[in-house]
Each structure stands twice: as structure tokens, then as C-alpha cells.
Amino acid sequence: MRAVLISTERGIMGATPGDEVARRKLQARMRKLKATPGAYLRIEWSSPRNVQHHRKLFALLNLVAENSDVYDTPEKALYALKLCTGYCDPIADPRTGEIVPITRSIAFENMPQEEFEAWYCQALDAVSTHIVPHLRHADRDRVLAEIAEGWL
């Protein structure tokens, strides 16, 4: 069971009607758990990602693809940003023993919002420094704002 919860003046509530149903089920389950000593309940939680911020990333990826001959698709741009920011793990190529980077996932369930915000700032710097250095910061920020505004 999954639910997005939100803090309100009335307390913790479900973000949608379906989330509220799930919250109530969890609450009932916890009451039952309290009445049953020795019973277990596994719970996972995370802070949900800001969808608008994620859309800003895709605006950035499109901006890179439009301004780079090498990283001419959003997918290539994302891969390049992950490499530039070090968002990868080293692994040995079993054929050669050479250490190669394997990029990590930035999917909602794999990267909390706080980590995404920090990575996004690094990605902006990487775009300006390594990927499309001919694009000025002011131009980049203006174009990103215009693109993201249309996506929000």
C-alpha cells in the first residue's frame, strides 16, 4: 500500500481521496498492531519529489540537446550530466579490468527531493562548464524559465 500524506492544520491527511483511504487503512492497521504484542509491520517512506522541479530538469535536457552536437538527445544529455556530476558508481569491466562508471537512477523512488535539488544545481554548473560552455548563465536561466513555465 502506498499513499502520499500531507501535513494540514487538521493533522496528517491523504493528499488525494485515494491516499486518504490508504492513510485510514494504515491507521487502523497500526491500532490493530498496538493491540497485538509481538506483531510486525514493515513501513517505507520518503519525501515525494517536486514534479515541477523534475520538469525543469527535462527543460534543461532539451536545452542541452538543442545546443550540443554531441549530446543531441535528452537521453544523451542526462547521461552526460550524470557523468559530469559524478552521479555514478565505478565498476570493473569483466573483460578488461578497466574501471567504468555506471550512472545511477534519478527516478522518483530512487532519489529524494533534497538530493535531487543538490544534484540539479550541480547539473546546471556542468551544463555551463562542460557540456555547452558557449551558453551564458543568463541565457540558460531565461530559456529554462520560459520552457519550464510552459510545462508547469
N, CA, C and O atoms as a GROMACS GRO file, in nm:
protein
  608
    1MET      N    1   0.085  -0.118   0.000
    1MET     CA    2   0.000   0.000   0.000
    1MET      C    3   0.089   0.123   0.000
    1MET      O    4   0.187   0.130   0.074
    2ARG      N    5   0.054   0.219  -0.084
    2ARG     CA    6   0.128   0.345  -0.092
    2ARG      C    7   0.031   0.460  -0.074
    2ARG      O    8  -0.085   0.452  -0.112
    3ALA      N    9   0.081   0.567  -0.016
    3ALA     CA   10   0.000   0.687  -0.001
    3ALA      C   11   0.090   0.808   0.010
    3ALA      O   12   0.200   0.800   0.066
    4VAL      N   13   0.044   0.919  -0.043
    4VAL     CA   14   0.112   1.046  -0.025
    4VAL      C   15   0.035   1.120   0.083
    4VAL      O   16  -0.085   1.144   0.070
    5LEU      N   17   0.106   1.156   0.189
    5LEU     CA   18   0.043   1.224   0.301
    5LEU      C   19   0.089   1.369   0.304
    5LEU      O   20   0.198   1.403   0.259
    6ILE      N   21   0.004   1.453   0.359
    6ILE     CA   22   0.034   1.596   0.366
    6ILE      C   23  -0.003   1.646   0.505
    6ILE      O   24  -0.104   1.604   0.562
    7SER      N   25   0.079   1.735   0.557
    7SER     CA   26   0.052   1.795   0.687
    7SER      C   27  -0.044   1.912   0.668
    7SER      O   28  -0.018   2.001   0.587
    8THR      N   29  -0.153   1.911   0.742
    8THR     CA   30  -0.251   2.019   0.734
    8THR      C   31  -0.278   2.073   0.873
    8THR      O   32  -0.226   2.022   0.972
    9GLU      N   33  -0.361   2.177   0.879
    9GLU     CA   34  -0.399   2.232   1.010
    9GLU      C   35  -0.473   2.127   1.093
    9GLU      O   36  -0.471   2.132   1.216
   10ARG      N   37  -0.538   2.034   1.026
   10ARG     CA   38  -0.616   1.930   1.095
   10ARG      C   39  -0.532   1.806   1.125
   10ARG      O   40  -0.582   1.710   1.184
   11GLY      N   41  -0.405   1.808   1.086
   11GLY     CA   42  -0.318   1.693   1.110
   11GLY      C   43  -0.273   1.631   0.979
   11GLY      O   44  -0.285   1.692   0.873
   12ILE      N   45  -0.223   1.510   0.988
   12ILE     CA   46  -0.175   1.438   0.870
   12ILE      C   47  -0.295   1.381   0.794
   12ILE      O   48  -0.378   1.311   0.851
   13MET      N   49  -0.301   1.414   0.664
   13MET     CA   50  -0.412   1.369   0.579
   13MET      C   51  -0.355   1.312   0.450
   13MET      O   52  -0.239   1.336   0.416
   14GLY      N   53  -0.439   1.236   0.378
   14GLY     CA   54  -0.400   1.188   0.246
   14GLY      C   55  -0.404   1.304   0.147
   14GLY      O   56  -0.491   1.391   0.156
   15ALA      N   57  -0.309   1.305   0.052
   15ALA     CA   58  -0.303   1.414  -0.046
   15ALA      C   59  -0.418   1.407  -0.146
   15ALA      O   60  -0.459   1.509  -0.200
   16THR      N   61  -0.469   1.287  -0.171
   16THR     CA   62  -0.584   1.267  -0.260
   16THR      C   63  -0.686   1.182  -0.187
   16THR      O   64  -0.654   1.126  -0.082
   17PRO      N   65  -0.808   1.170  -0.239
   17PRO     CA   66  -0.905   1.081  -0.173
   17PRO      C   67  -0.855   0.937  -0.160
   17PRO      O   68  -0.879   0.872  -0.058
   18GLY      N   69  -0.785   0.888  -0.262
   18GLY     CA   70  -0.730   0.752  -0.254
   18GLY      C   71  -0.621   0.741  -0.149
   18GLY      O   72  -0.611   0.641  -0.078
   19ASP      N   73  -0.538   0.846  -0.139
   19ASP     CA   74  -0.434   0.848  -0.036
   19ASP      C   75  -0.496   0.853   0.104
   19ASP      O   76  -0.442   0.794   0.198
   20GLU      N   77  -0.608   0.923   0.116
   20GLU     CA   78  -0.674   0.931   0.247
   20GLU      C   79  -0.728   0.794   0.287
   20GLU      O   80  -0.719   0.756   0.404
   21VAL      N   81  -0.783   0.720   0.193
   21VAL     CA   82  -0.829   0.584   0.222
   21VAL      C   83  -0.712   0.499   0.269
   21VAL      O   84  -0.724   0.426   0.368
   22ALA      N   85  -0.599   0.508   0.200
   22ALA     CA   86  -0.480   0.431   0.238
   22ALA      C   87  -0.430   0.474   0.377
   22ALA      O   88  -0.389   0.389   0.456
   23ARG      N   89  -0.435   0.604   0.406
   23ARG     CA   90  -0.390   0.653   0.538
   23ARG      C   91  -0.478   0.595   0.648
   23ARG      O   92  -0.428   0.553   0.752
   24ARG      N   93  -0.608   0.593   0.624
   24ARG     CA   94  -0.701   0.538   0.725
   24ARG      C   95  -0.678   0.389   0.746
   24ARG      O   96  -0.686   0.340   0.859
   25LYS      N   97  -0.650   0.318   0.637
   25LYS     CA   98  -0.621   0.174   0.650
   25LYS      C   99  -0.494   0.153   0.731
   25LYS      O  100  -0.488   0.063   0.815
   26LEU      N  101  -0.392   0.236   0.706
   26LEU     CA  102  -0.268   0.226   0.782
   26LEU      C  103  -0.294   0.256   0.929
   26LEU      O  104  -0.242   0.186   1.017
   27GLN      N  105  -0.372   0.358   0.955
   27GLN     CA  106  -0.404   0.395   1.093
   27GLN      C  107  -0.475   0.280   1.164
   27GLN      O  108  -0.444   0.248   1.279
   28ALA      N  109  -0.570   0.217   1.096
   28ALA     CA  110  -0.642   0.104   1.154
   28ALA      C  111  -0.547  -0.013   1.178
   28ALA      O  112  -0.553  -0.080   1.282
   29ARG      N  113  -0.459  -0.036   1.083
   29ARG     CA  114  -0.362  -0.145   1.096
   29ARG      C  115  -0.270  -0.121   1.215
   29ARG      O  116  -0.234  -0.215   1.286
   30MET      N  117  -0.231   0.005   1.236
   30MET     CA  118  -0.142   0.037   1.348
   30MET      C  119  -0.213   0.020   1.482
   30MET      O  120  -0.152  -0.022   1.581
   31ARG      N  121  -0.344   0.052   1.485
   31ARG     CA  122  -0.420   0.027   1.610
   31ARG      C  123  -0.424  -0.122   1.639
   31ARG      O  124  -0.409  -0.165   1.754
   32LYS      N  125  -0.445  -0.201   1.534
   32LYS     CA  126  -0.450  -0.346   1.550
   32LYS      C  127  -0.314  -0.399   1.593
   32LYS      O  128  -0.306  -0.490   1.676
   33LEU      N  129  -0.207  -0.343   1.538
   33LEU     CA  130  -0.072  -0.383   1.573
   33LEU      C  131  -0.043  -0.353   1.720
   33LEU      O  132   0.020  -0.434   1.789
   34LYS      N  133  -0.088  -0.239   1.766
   34LYS     CA  134  -0.067  -0.199   1.905
   34LYS      C  135  -0.136  -0.298   2.000
   34LYS      O  136  -0.086  -0.324   2.109
   35ALA      N  137  -0.249  -0.351   1.957
   35ALA     CA  138  -0.326  -0.446   2.039
   35ALA      C  139  -0.273  -0.588   2.028
   35ALA      O  140  -0.323  -0.677   2.096
   36THR      N  141  -0.172  -0.611   1.944
   36THR     CA  142  -0.117  -0.745   1.923
   36THR      C  143   0.033  -0.744   1.949
   36THR      O  144   0.112  -0.731   1.856
   37PRO      N  145   0.073  -0.757   2.076
   37PRO     CA  146   0.216  -0.755   2.107
   37PRO      C  147   0.292  -0.861   2.028
   37PRO      O  148   0.247  -0.975   2.014
   38GLY      N  149   0.409  -0.822   1.976
   38GLY     CA  150   0.493  -0.915   1.901
   38GLY      C  151   0.466  -0.916   1.752
   38GLY      O  152   0.540  -0.978   1.676
   39ALA      N  153   0.360  -0.848   1.707
   39ALA     CA  154   0.328  -0.844   1.564
   39ALA      C  155   0.421  -0.744   1.494
   39ALA      O  156   0.468  -0.649   1.555
   40TYR      N  157   0.447  -0.767   1.366
   40TYR     CA  158   0.536  -0.682   1.288
   40TYR      C  159   0.458  -0.611   1.178
   40TYR      O  160   0.356  -0.660   1.130
   41LEU      N  161   0.508  -0.495   1.141
   41LEU     CA  162   0.456  -0.420   1.027
   41LEU      C  163   0.575  -0.348   0.964
   41LEU      O  164   0.641  -0.269   1.031
   42ARG      N  165   0.601  -0.373   0.837
   42ARG     CA  166   0.711  -0.306   0.769
   42ARG      C  167   0.657  -0.182   0.698
   42ARG      O  168   0.558  -0.190   0.626
   43ILE      N  169   0.723  -0.069   0.720
   43ILE     CA  170   0.680   0.057   0.659
   43ILE      C  171   0.801   0.121   0.590
   43ILE      O  172   0.911   0.122   0.645
   44GLU      N  173   0.779   0.173   0.470
   44GLU     CA  174   0.880   0.252   0.400
   44GLU      C  175   0.821   0.388   0.372
   44GLU      O  176   0.701   0.400   0.347
   45TRP      N  177   0.905   0.494   0.378
   45TRP     CA  178   0.854   0.626   0.344
   45TRP      C  179   0.964   0.708   0.280
   45TRP      O  180   1.083   0.678   0.293
   46SER      N  181   0.924   0.811   0.212
   46SER     CA  182   1.017   0.905   0.151
   46SER      C  183   0.943   1.037   0.130
   46SER      O  184   0.820   1.042   0.134
   47SER      N  185   1.020   1.141   0.107
   47SER     CA  186   0.959   1.269   0.073
   47SER      C  187   0.935   1.269  -0.077
   47SER      O  188   1.029   1.249  -0.154
   48PRO      N  189   0.813   1.290  -0.121
   48PRO     CA  190   0.787   1.288  -0.265
   48PRO      C  191   0.860   1.400  -0.337
   48PRO      O  192   0.885   1.507  -0.281
   49ARG      N  193   0.895   1.374  -0.461
   49ARG     CA  194   0.967   1.472  -0.542
   49ARG      C  195   0.873   1.579  -0.592
   49ARG      O  196   0.753   1.558  -0.609
   50ASN      N  197   0.930   1.694  -0.615
   50ASN     CA  198   0.859   1.808  -0.671
   50ASN      C  199   0.850   1.788  -0.823
   50ASN      O  200   0.951   1.797  -0.893
   51VAL      N  201   0.730   1.763  -0.872
   51VAL     CA  202   0.711   1.734  -1.015
   51VAL      C  203   0.755   1.852  -1.101
   51VAL      O  204   0.814   1.832  -1.207
   52GLN      N  205   0.728   1.975  -1.057
   52GLN     CA  206   0.770   2.092  -1.135
   52GLN      C  207   0.922   2.098  -1.147
   52GLN      O  208   0.975   2.138  -1.251
   53HIS      N  209   0.992   2.060  -1.040
   53HIS     CA  210   1.138   2.061  -1.044
   53HIS      C  211   1.188   1.956  -1.143
   53HIS      O  212   1.286   1.978  -1.214
   54HIS      N  213   1.121   1.842  -1.146
   54HIS     CA  214   1.157   1.736  -1.240
   54HIS      C  215   1.135   1.785  -1.384
   54HIS      O  216   1.215   1.755  -1.474
   55ARG      N  217   1.028   1.859  -1.405
   55ARG     CA  218   1.001   1.914  -1.538
   55ARG      C  219   1.108   2.015  -1.578
   55ARG      O  220   1.145   2.025  -1.695
   56LYS      N  221   1.159   2.090  -1.479
   56LYS     CA  222   1.268   2.183  -1.508
   56LYS      C  223   1.391   2.109  -1.558
   56LYS      O  224   1.462   2.156  -1.646
   57LEU      N  225   1.415   1.990  -1.500
   57LEU     CA  226   1.527   1.909  -1.546
   57LEU      C  227   1.508   1.874  -1.694
   57LEU      O  228   1.603   1.881  -1.772
   58PHE      N  229   1.387   1.835  -1.731
   58PHE     CA  230   1.366   1.796  -1.870
   58PHE      C  231   1.374   1.917  -1.963
   58PHE      O  232   1.410   1.903  -2.080
   59ALA      N  233   1.343   2.034  -1.912
   59ALA     CA  234   1.365   2.155  -1.990
   59ALA      C  235   1.515   2.174  -2.011
   59ALA      O  236   1.558   2.210  -2.121
   60LEU      N  237   1.594   2.151  -1.907
   60LEU     CA  238   1.739   2.162  -1.918
   60LEU      C  239   1.793   2.060  -2.017
   60LEU      O  240   1.879   2.093  -2.099
   61LEU      N  241   1.745   1.937  -2.011
   61LEU     CA  242   1.792   1.832  -2.102
   61LEU      C  243   1.761   1.868  -2.247
   61LEU      O  244   1.843   1.846  -2.336
   62ASN      N  245   1.642   1.922  -2.270
   62ASN     CA  246   1.606   1.965  -2.404
   62ASN      C  247   1.692   2.083  -2.450
   62ASN      O  248   1.731   2.090  -2.566
   63LEU      N  249   1.722   2.174  -2.358
   63LEU     CA  250   1.809   2.287  -2.390
   63LEU      C  251   1.948   2.237  -2.432
   63LEU      O  252   2.005   2.287  -2.529
   64VAL      N  253   2.000   2.140  -2.359
   64VAL     CA  254   2.130   2.082  -2.395
   64VAL      C  255   2.122   2.017  -2.533
   64VAL      O  256   2.209   2.040  -2.618
   65ALA      N  257   2.019   1.936  -2.556
   65ALA     CA  258   2.005   1.865  -2.683
   65ALA      C  259   1.998   1.963  -2.801
   65ALA      O  260   2.048   1.934  -2.909
   66GLU      N  261   1.935   2.077  -2.780
   66GLU     CA  262   1.921   2.177  -2.886
   66GLU      C  263   2.049   2.257  -2.909
   66GLU      O  264   2.066   2.317  -3.015
   67ASN      N  265   2.139   2.257  -2.811
   67ASN     CA  266   2.260   2.339  -2.821
   67ASN      C  267   2.390   2.260  -2.823
   67ASN      O  268   2.498   2.318  -2.811
   68SER      N  269   2.381   2.129  -2.839
   68SER     CA  270   2.500   2.046  -2.840
   68SER      C  271   2.499   1.953  -2.961
   68SER      O  272   2.397   1.893  -2.993
   69ASP      N  273   2.614   1.941  -3.026
   69ASP     CA  274   2.627   1.846  -3.137
   69ASP      C  275   2.651   1.705  -3.085
   69ASP      O  276   2.613   1.607  -3.149
   70VAL      N  277   2.713   1.695  -2.969
   70VAL     CA  278   2.748   1.564  -2.914
   70VAL      C  279   2.630   1.502  -2.839
   70VAL      O  280   2.599   1.384  -2.858
   71TYR      N  281   2.566   1.580  -2.755
   71TYR     CA  282   2.455   1.531  -2.672
   71TYR      C  283   2.324   1.581  -2.733
   71TYR      O  284   2.258   1.669  -2.678
   72ASP      N  285   2.289   1.524  -2.846
   72ASP     CA  286   2.180   1.576  -2.928
   72ASP      C  287   2.042   1.520  -2.895
   72ASP      O  288   1.945   1.548  -2.966
   73THR      N  289   2.032   1.441  -2.788
   73THR     CA  290   1.901   1.394  -2.740
   73THR      C  291   1.895   1.416  -2.589
   73THR      O  292   1.999   1.423  -2.524
   74PRO      N  293   1.775   1.428  -2.533
   74PRO     CA  294   1.764   1.443  -2.387
   74PRO      C  295   1.826   1.324  -2.312
   74PRO      O  296   1.882   1.342  -2.204
   75GLU      N  297   1.817   1.205  -2.369
   75GLU     CA  298   1.874   1.086  -2.304
   75GLU      C  299   2.026   1.096  -2.295
   75GLU      O  300   2.085   1.066  -2.191
   76LYS      N  301   2.089   1.138  -2.404
   76LYS     CA  302   2.235   1.156  -2.403
   76LYS      C  303   2.274   1.268  -2.308
   76LYS      O  304   2.375   1.259  -2.238
   77ALA      N  305   2.195   1.374  -2.307
   77ALA     CA  306   2.223   1.486  -2.218
   77ALA      C  307   2.216   1.442  -2.072
   77ALA      O  308   2.301   1.481  -1.991
   78LEU      N  309   2.116   1.362  -2.037
   78LEU     CA  310   2.103   1.314  -1.899
   78LEU      C  311   2.222   1.227  -1.862
   78LEU      O  312   2.277   1.241  -1.752
   79TYR      N  313   2.262   1.139  -1.950
   79TYR     CA  314   2.378   1.054  -1.924
   79TYR      C  315   2.502   1.139  -1.901
   79TYR      O  316   2.578   1.115  -1.808
   80ALA      N  317   2.522   1.240  -1.987
   80ALA     CA  318   2.637   1.329  -1.973
   80ALA      C  319   2.634   1.404  -1.840
   80ALA      O  320   2.737   1.419  -1.775
   81LEU      N  321   2.516   1.451  -1.800
   81LEU     CA  322   2.505   1.524  -1.673
   81LEU      C  323   2.537   1.434  -1.555
   81LEU      O  324   2.603   1.476  -1.460
   82LYS      N  325   2.491   1.311  -1.560
   82LYS     CA  326   2.521   1.217  -1.451
   82LYS      C  327   2.672   1.193  -1.443
   82LYS      O  328   2.728   1.186  -1.334
   83LEU      N  329   2.737   1.179  -1.558
   83LEU     CA  330   2.882   1.160  -1.558
   83LEU      C  331   2.955   1.283  -1.506
   83LEU      O  332   3.046   1.272  -1.424
   84CYS      N  333   2.915   1.401  -1.555
   84CYS     CA  334   2.980   1.527  -1.512
   84CYS      C  335   2.966   1.553  -1.363
   84CYS      O  336   3.057   1.607  -1.300
   85THR      N  337   2.853   1.515  -1.308
   85THR     CA  338   2.827   1.540  -1.166
   85THR      C  339   2.876   1.427  -1.077
   85THR      O  340   2.868   1.435  -0.954
   86GLY      N  341   2.927   1.321  -1.139
   86GLY     CA  342   2.975   1.208  -1.060
   86GLY      C  343   2.863   1.124  -1.002
   86GLY      O  344   2.883   1.050  -0.906
   87TYR      N  345   2.744   1.136  -1.059
   87TYR     CA  346   2.631   1.058  -1.009
   87TYR      C  347   2.635   0.919  -1.072
   87TYR      O  348   2.548   0.880  -1.150
   88CYS      N  349   2.739   0.845  -1.034
   88CYS     CA  350   2.761   0.713  -1.090
   88CYS      C  351   2.846   0.631  -0.992
   88CYS      O  352   2.905   0.684  -0.898
   89ASP      N  353   2.850   0.504  -1.017
   89ASP     CA  354   2.931   0.412  -0.937
   89ASP      C  355   3.035   0.348  -1.027
   89ASP      O  356   3.004   0.312  -1.141
   90PRO      N  357   3.158   0.332  -0.979
   90PRO     CA  358   3.260   0.266  -1.060
   90PRO      C  359   3.242   0.114  -1.054
   90PRO      O  360   3.208   0.057  -0.950
   91ILE      N  361   3.266   0.051  -1.168
   91ILE     CA  362   3.260  -0.094  -1.174
   91ILE      C  363   3.367  -0.142  -1.270
   91ILE      O  364   3.397  -0.074  -1.369
   92ALA      N  365   3.425  -0.258  -1.242
   92ALA     CA  366   3.530  -0.312  -1.328
   92ALA      C  367   3.467  -0.385  -1.445
   92ALA      O  368   3.379  -0.470  -1.428
   93ASP      N  369   3.514  -0.352  -1.565
   93ASP     CA  370   3.472  -0.425  -1.685
   93ASP      C  371   3.531  -0.566  -1.674
   93ASP      O  372   3.653  -0.580  -1.666
   94PRO      N  373   3.447  -0.670  -1.673
   94PRO     CA  374   3.500  -0.805  -1.652
   94PRO      C  375   3.592  -0.852  -1.765
   94PRO      O  376   3.670  -0.946  -1.746
   95ARG      N  377   3.586  -0.790  -1.880
   95ARG     CA  378   3.670  -0.830  -1.993
   95ARG      C  379   3.809  -0.771  -1.984
   95ARG      O  380   3.908  -0.836  -2.018
   96THR      N  381   3.816  -0.645  -1.936
   96THR     CA  382   3.945  -0.574  -1.939
   96THR      C  383   3.997  -0.535  -1.801
   96THR      O  384   4.116  -0.505  -1.786
   97GLY      N  385   3.911  -0.535  -1.702
   97GLY     CA  386   3.950  -0.488  -1.570
   97GLY      C  387   3.946  -0.337  -1.558
   97GLY      O  388   3.969  -0.283  -1.450
   98GLU      N  389   3.918  -0.269  -1.670
   98GLU     CA  390   3.910  -0.123  -1.669
   98GLU      C  391   3.791  -0.078  -1.584
   98GLU      O  392   3.684  -0.139  -1.588
   99ILE      N  393   3.811   0.027  -1.508
   99ILE     CA  394   3.703   0.082  -1.425
   99ILE      C  395   3.619   0.174  -1.512
   99ILE      O  396   3.670   0.267  -1.574
  100VAL      N  397   3.489   0.147  -1.517
  100VAL     CA  398   3.395   0.228  -1.596
  100VAL      C  399   3.283   0.277  -1.504
  100VAL      O  400   3.248   0.209  -1.407
  101PRO      N  401   3.227   0.394  -1.534
  101PRO     CA  402   3.118   0.445  -1.450
  101PRO      C  403   2.983   0.390  -1.494
  101PRO      O  404   2.954   0.380  -1.614
  102ILE      N  405   2.903   0.354  -1.398
  102ILE     CA  406   2.765   0.314  -1.421
  102ILE      C  407   2.678   0.421  -1.356
  102ILE      O  408   2.683   0.439  -1.234
  103THR      N  409   2.600   0.492  -1.436
  103THR     CA  410   2.520   0.601  -1.380
  103THR      C  411   2.407   0.548  -1.295
  103THR      O  412   2.351   0.442  -1.322
  104ARG      N  413   2.375   0.625  -1.192
  104ARG     CA  414   2.265   0.589  -1.101
  104ARG      C  415   2.134   0.646  -1.151
  104ARG      O  416   2.131   0.735  -1.236
  105SER      N  417   2.027   0.594  -1.096
  105SER     CA  418   1.893   0.637  -1.134
  105SER      C  419   1.853   0.763  -1.058
  105SER      O  420   1.882   0.778  -0.939
  106ILE      N  421   1.785   0.854  -1.131
  106ILE     CA  422   1.728   0.971  -1.066
  106ILE      C  423   1.577   0.958  -1.055
  106ILE      O  424   1.507   1.057  -1.032
  107ALA      N  425   1.525   0.836  -1.072
  107ALA     CA  426   1.381   0.812  -1.064
  107ALA      C  427   1.328   0.859  -0.929
  107ALA      O  428   1.400   0.861  -0.829
  108PHE      N  429   1.202   0.897  -0.928
  108PHE     CA  430   1.139   0.950  -0.806
  108PHE      C  431   1.164   0.861  -0.685
  108PHE      O  432   1.196   0.910  -0.577
  109GLU      N  433   1.151   0.730  -0.703
  109GLU     CA  434   1.164   0.640  -0.588
  109GLU      C  435   1.309   0.615  -0.548
  109GLU      O  436   1.334   0.558  -0.442
  110ASN      N  437   1.405   0.658  -0.632
  110ASN     CA  438   1.546   0.633  -0.602
  110ASN      C  439   1.622   0.754  -0.553
  110ASN      O  440   1.734   0.742  -0.503
  111MET      N  441   1.563   0.872  -0.566
  111MET     CA  442   1.635   0.995  -0.530
  111MET      C  443   1.538   1.090  -0.462
  111MET      O  444   1.448   1.144  -0.527
  112PRO      N  445   1.554   1.112  -0.332
  112PRO     CA  446   1.464   1.204  -0.264
  112PRO      C  447   1.480   1.348  -0.314
  112PRO      O  448   1.583   1.382  -0.372
  113GLN      N  449   1.380   1.430  -0.290
  113GLN     CA  450   1.379   1.568  -0.340
  113GLN      C  451   1.502   1.647  -0.296
  113GLN      O  452   1.559   1.721  -0.375
  114GLU      N  453   1.542   1.632  -0.170
  114GLU     CA  454   1.657   1.708  -0.120
  114GLU      C  455   1.783   1.674  -0.200
  114GLU      O  456   1.860   1.762  -0.236
  115GLU      N  457   1.802   1.546  -0.228
  115GLU     CA  458   1.918   1.502  -0.305
  115GLU      C  459   1.906   1.550  -0.451
  115GLU      O  460   2.005   1.590  -0.513
  116PHE      N  461   1.784   1.546  -0.504
  116PHE     CA  462   1.761   1.591  -0.642
  116PHE      C  463   1.795   1.739  -0.656
  116PHE      O  464   1.857   1.780  -0.754
  117GLU      N  465   1.754   1.821  -0.557
  117GLU     CA  466   1.783   1.964  -0.562
  117GLU      C  467   1.933   1.990  -0.568
  117GLU      O  468   1.979   2.072  -0.647
  118ALA      N  469   2.009   1.919  -0.484
  118ALA     CA  470   2.155   1.937  -0.483
  118ALA      C  471   2.215   1.892  -0.616
  118ALA      O  472   2.303   1.958  -0.671
  119TRP      N  473   2.167   1.777  -0.667
  119TRP     CA  474   2.218   1.727  -0.794
  119TRP      C  475   2.184   1.822  -0.909
  119TRP      O  476   2.266   1.844  -0.997
  120TYR      N  477   2.063   1.877  -0.908
  120TYR     CA  478   2.020   1.969  -1.014
  120TYR      C  479   2.112   2.091  -1.020
  120TYR      O  480   2.146   2.137  -1.129
  121CYS      N  481   2.151   2.144  -0.905
  121CYS     CA  482   2.243   2.258  -0.902
  121CYS      C  483   2.378   2.220  -0.964
  121CYS      O  484   2.437   2.298  -1.038
  122GLN      N  485   2.425   2.100  -0.932
  122GLN     CA  486   2.550   2.052  -0.993
  122GLN      C  487   2.532   2.036  -1.144
  122GLN      O  488   2.623   2.067  -1.222
  123ALA      N  489   2.415   1.988  -1.185
  123ALA     CA  490   2.387   1.968  -1.328
  123ALA      C  491   2.388   2.101  -1.402
  123ALA      O  492   2.441   2.110  -1.513
  124LEU      N  493   2.331   2.204  -1.342
  124LEU     CA  494   2.334   2.337  -1.405
  124LEU      C  495   2.477   2.384  -1.427
  124LEU      O  496   2.512   2.435  -1.533
  125ASP      N  497   2.560   2.365  -1.325
  125ASP     CA  498   2.701   2.404  -1.338
  125ASP      C  499   2.770   2.322  -1.446
  125ASP      O  500   2.850   2.375  -1.523
  126ALA      N  501   2.740   2.192  -1.452
  126ALA     CA  502   2.803   2.105  -1.552
  126ALA      C  503   2.765   2.147  -1.693
  126ALA      O  504   2.848   2.142  -1.784
  127VAL      N  505   2.640   2.188  -1.712
  127VAL     CA  506   2.597   2.234  -1.844
  127VAL      C  507   2.680   2.354  -1.886
  127VAL      O  508   2.730   2.360  -1.998
  128SER      N  509   2.693   2.450  -1.796
  128SER     CA  510   2.765   2.573  -1.828
  128SER      C  511   2.915   2.554  -1.840
  128SER      O  512   2.981   2.623  -1.918
  129THR      N  513   2.970   2.461  -1.764
  129THR     CA  514   3.114   2.443  -1.761
  129THR      C  515   3.165   2.345  -1.866
  129THR      O  516   3.267   2.370  -1.931
  130HIS      N  517   3.094   2.231  -1.884
  130HIS     CA  518   3.147   2.123  -1.966
  130HIS      C  519   3.066   2.090  -2.092
  130HIS      O  520   3.124   2.052  -2.194
  131ILE      N  521   2.937   2.103  -2.085
  131ILE     CA  522   2.855   2.047  -2.193
  131ILE      C  523   2.824   2.150  -2.302
  131ILE      O  524   2.846   2.123  -2.420
  132VAL      N  525   2.774   2.265  -2.263
  132VAL     CA  526   2.752   2.373  -2.360
  132VAL      C  527   2.807   2.502  -2.300
  132VAL      O  528   2.731   2.592  -2.261
  133PRO      N  529   2.941   2.511  -2.291
  133PRO     CA  530   3.002   2.628  -2.226
  133PRO      C  531   2.977   2.758  -2.301
  133PRO      O  532   2.992   2.866  -2.242
  134HIS      N  533   2.939   2.752  -2.427
  134HIS     CA  534   2.910   2.874  -2.503
  134HIS      C  535   2.777   2.937  -2.463
  134HIS      O  536   2.748   3.050  -2.502
  135LEU      N  537   2.697   2.865  -2.385
  135LEU     CA  538   2.567   2.917  -2.340
  135LEU      C  539   2.589   2.995  -2.210
  135LEU      O  540   2.630   2.939  -2.109
  136ARG      N  541   2.560   3.124  -2.213
  136ARG     CA  542   2.579   3.208  -2.094
  136ARG      C  543   2.475   3.172  -1.987
  136ARG      O  544   2.364   3.130  -2.018
  137HIS      N  545   2.513   3.189  -1.859
  137HIS     CA  546   2.423   3.159  -1.747
  137HIS      C  547   2.291   3.233  -1.760
  137HIS      O  548   2.184   3.174  -1.741
  138ALA      N  549   2.296   3.361  -1.792
  138ALA     CA  550   2.172   3.441  -1.801
  138ALA      C  551   2.082   3.388  -1.911
  138ALA      O  552   1.961   3.378  -1.892
  139ASP      N  553   2.140   3.353  -2.026
  139ASP     CA  554   2.061   3.297  -2.135
  139ASP      C  555   2.002   3.162  -2.096
  139ASP      O  556   1.885   3.134  -2.121
  140ARG      N  557   2.086   3.079  -2.032
  140ARG     CA  558   2.040   2.947  -1.988
  140ARG      C  559   1.922   2.960  -1.893
  140ARG      O  560   1.820   2.894  -1.910
  141ASP      N  561   1.937   3.046  -1.792
  141ASP     CA  562   1.831   3.061  -1.693
  141ASP      C  563   1.703   3.118  -1.753
  141ASP      O  564   1.593   3.076  -1.717
  142ARG      N  565   1.716   3.214  -1.844
  142ARG     CA  566   1.599   3.272  -1.909
  142ARG      C  567   1.526   3.168  -1.993
  142ARG      O  568   1.404   3.156  -1.984
  143VAL      N  569   1.600   3.094  -2.073
  143VAL     CA  570   1.539   2.992  -2.159
  143VAL      C  571   1.476   2.881  -2.074
  143VAL      O  572   1.366   2.835  -2.103
  144LEU      N  573   1.545   2.840  -1.970
  144LEU     CA  574   1.489   2.736  -1.881
  144LEU      C  575   1.359   2.783  -1.817
  144LEU      O  576   1.263   2.706  -1.810
  145ALA      N  577   1.356   2.906  -1.772
  145ALA     CA  578   1.233   2.959  -1.711
  145ALA      C  579   1.119   2.961  -1.811
  145ALA      O  580   1.006   2.924  -1.778
  146GLU      N  581   1.148   3.003  -1.934
  146GLU     CA  582   1.044   3.007  -2.036
  146GLU      C  583   0.993   2.866  -2.070
  146GLU      O  584   0.873   2.843  -2.082
  147ILE      N  585   1.088   2.772  -2.086
  147ILE     CA  586   1.049   2.635  -2.120
  147ILE      C  587   0.970   2.573  -2.005
  147ILE      O  588   0.862   2.516  -2.026
  148ALA      N  589   1.024   2.583  -1.884
  148ALA     CA  590   0.959   2.520  -1.769
  148ALA      C  591   0.821   2.579  -1.745
  148ALA      O  592   0.728   2.507  -1.706
  149GLU      N  593   0.806   2.709  -1.768
  149GLU     CA  594   0.676   2.774  -1.747
  149GLU      C  595   0.569   2.710  -1.834
  149GLU      O  596   0.455   2.694  -1.791
  150GLY      N  597   0.604   2.675  -1.955
  150GLY     CA  598   0.509   2.611  -2.045
  150GLY      C  599   0.477   2.468  -2.004
  150GLY      O  600   0.375   2.413  -2.045
  151TRP      N  601   0.563   2.407  -1.923
  151TRP     CA  602   0.544   2.268  -1.883
  151TRP      C  603   0.473   2.255  -1.748
  151TRP      O  604   0.423   2.147  -1.716
  152LEU      N  605   0.468   2.361  -1.671
  152LEU     CA  606   0.412   2.353  -1.535
  152LEU      C  607   0.261   2.354  -1.536
  152LEU      O  608   0.199   2.347  -1.430
   0.00000   0.00000   0.00000
